[in-house]
Each structure stands twice: as C-alpha cells, then as structure tokens.
Amino acid sequence: MKKLALLIAVLALVIALIACSGKGNTQDGADSGSGTAAESGTAAPGEVEELDEQLDLSDVVTVTLDPSYTYQTIESFGASGAWWAQIVGENDQTRERIAKLLFDPAEGIGLNCFRYNIGGGSRDPGAHSPSIGDVWRRTYSFETAPGEYDWTRDKGAVWFMHRAAELGVDEIVMFVNSPIERLTKNGRTYGDSNAADKSNLPIANYDEFAKYVLDVAEHFKVEENLPIKFISPINEPQYGWDYPPENVWGQEGCHYNNEDILRILRVFVEALEEREGLAGVEISSPEGGSWNADTLEFNRMIASDKFLSEHLTTLDNHSYWTETKTKEIFKNTMDKISTNFKYRQSEWCEMTNGRDVSMDSALTLAETVHEDMTILDCVSWQYWIAVSCYDYRDGLIYTDASGNSVQVPKRLWALGNFSRFIDRGYVRISCGPVANGVSASAYTGKNENGEQETVIVFVNHNDKAVNVSFDGLDASAYNRISVNVTDKSHSLAESYYAEFLDGTAVTVPATSVTTVVVSGK
C-alpha cells in the first residue's frame, strides 16, 4: 500500500510539474518582461523532461519530523527600504509591481516586515555630507527646525510603507544609520577619519537624538496608523563610517564604542517608556555587522546589564561575513549568559561584485536563512536592500538608476520559499537529516483557515534530485500536500496532491529551493 502511495505521489509530481511549467511568476532575469524562456522562469523545452529522468523510485530518503521537539516561534521575514524606496516610491511605472513582488503573498513572496530608514538628512536642502556622492544613498530627514517637521518629505519611501501595510505587512522596523546632521560632532552623517574618538554623536545630544527618532515613530504609528513594532537607533556600531571627500560609495553611519551602545540604549528605553503613543513598540538592538567576536562582546555587555536585560527582549544582528562555526559560538556563548533574548537577523546580502539572477546566489541566500534559523534560532530574518540599481549581488530585485526597469533574480523566489509559507506564529520543529548537500528545516502552525500545517524547506545544492518521504506526520491529521519549487526553470512553481498518505514521497529537484506544505483537514 505504501509503495502504491509512493508511486501515485511521484507520478502526480511529474504531471503537475509539466502542467505548471508555464505557471507562476515569469519575469525572472528579464527587464520589463524581456528574456528567454529559461531566464523568465518558464520551463524551456526539455527541462521538465530532464527533471522527470532524475526520478528514482528505489532511492527514497525518509525525513523524520518530531513536532513534540520545538524551537523558536517565527515572527517575520522582511527587507529594508534603504535606499531604493525614496526613488522607486515616486516612480508610477514600477512601484506597484515591485510592491507586489515583495509583499503580496499571491503575486510575490509575502514579506510581512518592512524596515524603514529614518534618514540623517544628507539629502535635505542645505545638507552638508559631501562624501556621499551617490544620490541613492542620501536620505531625507523630516526635521525643518528643532521639534518642527515636514511630513511630506521622503514621500517615496513613505508610500512604500503604506503600500506594504496594505498588502499585509504587520511589522515595521524604523531603523537609523546616523543621527541627523545638526546633532553630530562634524555636522555630517558619517564620521571623521582624523578624529581620535570615532563616535560622531556627542553624549550631550543623546536625549535630543532619541526625541527626534521617537517623534518620527510616533507620528507614523499614531497619525498615519502604520504598524510600527520596533525602533532601532544603532546600526553596525563597530565600524568607523568615515570616508575621504566625494566618495561615491559613502553612506550614512555612526560609530559607537561599547559603553556608548549601553548609554544610548538606556536613553532610548527610558524615553520610549514615557510615550503612551508608542505603547507596545520595542527597541531592537544592537544591529552588529556580523555574529563575530566584536558583536559578541557588546551583545554580552547588553545581556549582562541589569537594566537593559529587563527591558529588551531581542538582540538583532547581521549575518555578513559570518561562518557557520562562528554562529554556533555566538549562540552557545550567549545562552550561557541569558536565555531570555530572542534573536533577529536584521540585515544580510551576499557581498559579491556583479549582478546575478541565477540559482547560484539564490542557493547562497537560502543556505544563509537555513543556518540562521537552525543555528541561531532566529525569530525574524530580514534582507538588506530589497531593490538595487548596482552591479552587485545585493537586491532581491534589480532596477536602473531611474527606477524604470524591473529585473527579478532567482534569490527573490528563494526567499519566498520561506516567507510565503512560514507564517507569524509558526514554530520550528525537529527535522531529521536528508543527504549530503541538502539542508532541511520544518515549521508547524495553524494556517489562515485554522488548519494544522507543516512546512518543510529544502535547500538542495547537489546536481541530482533527491526523493523524500516523511516520518512523524500523522496521515489522519492531514489531507493534502503541495510542492513549491524554485530552480533554474521554476519560480515558486506549485504542484498540488489530492491526498497525503502514509509513505507519500516527493522529489526535491537538483540545485533548488523546494518547500513542501502538508495541510490538515
């Protein structure tokens, strides 16, 4: 009976993949709709047949799931609006399509978190931050005079905040790279390479900095009814953020030493508690640039600080330049100090020159998500700039300097293999090994219809498909299974099975990110 179920399931997969080869999102690698079949995510002739030839019913790996062994509860998947949203948000030609690709769970990948950059004002009239030569990296502030604001500024990025919320985003993080120019030591939104103290914010201005940031957050939460959930006042504090004149790659940033980090977080926590309009909003910190030793040190200081450890619930850091072993060291070390903190991976992209729309960068992204979810137990995973005009492996979507074109890399859909299916409140559960070169993680929770659902995400780095069945899922509690594939020929292409049975097996294609969803009755 189990062999029959296996045969039926695998044959159904072949038929469904052929049927869906022209379905789904079909703009991958193409500027405004151009491109070959293979580039666009539609199966080119022969590609589905090649997938069929890889099926081997005699070689099935059983993946053991144990819903009784649970880890973190998932909160969000997101991306930041720096710095593209101010440009693209004013482009009527492309902004709606980009918004849907990012935030719509039907047409796009269904991100539920948007990171809004509260700018330092390097793009304001009369601004004086000449080392930021790239207009995309200059940002507006809302301040016209101390305590006075023009809320019509930064209208492109504000448009994206509202549209994201309309499409289902329920978590907005307001983050800061640099204090506004008038509060910094050198009157610029980056540091001074000649200064002995690299911190560019005088201690005397901490309170006023907090007031400005909280004024902005309160306006958008109370007056514009946006779901502001976190305020992040510090970003990658270990770096100097000082540039030579007219450096086109400059960007806003502010260095803080370890004691500065503790002081400024105390100021923000105390100021936030006095704001009734920001009730329920939390401080996220410290946004270290990696999970390496320097970040570990100031995270240890925060966790060991009695006041901060009683008021902060999360530690947010970035996954740049961090090896697997280093993540393990970070988590094991921090757990010995305190287990009261949740971890949020709040910024990452692949730091490599050259545009890439292929599965190469998609697999790198997916493996990074997998590691951060399974090693660090991250409750949130957030990407860096969602849209890029650069010749770099950074954007989930590419455009040009004017924001007029749309090019969709495979890595957008690879992130969608997580974000579209793993909802807020889902819990990661034990998921047994698959095979060398294949990573797997599993999550369970109630879907929007109130049904029990288990989601398993596979990252297959191999050039050969693997067939998997599942042990630990009670067939009496589930009645259907779907397989959602991102590979060279498919972009979250979906194949449905009519019934989930004991022994049902599915195929994880070669060099793919594949999500299996088993839904209940």
Order of alpha helices (4+ residues) and beta strands (2+ residues): alpha-alpha-alpha-beta-beta-alpha-alpha-beta-beta-beta-alpha-beta-alpha-beta-alpha-beta-beta-alpha-alpha-beta-alpha-beta-alpha-beta-beta-beta-alpha-beta-beta-beta-beta-beta-beta-beta-beta
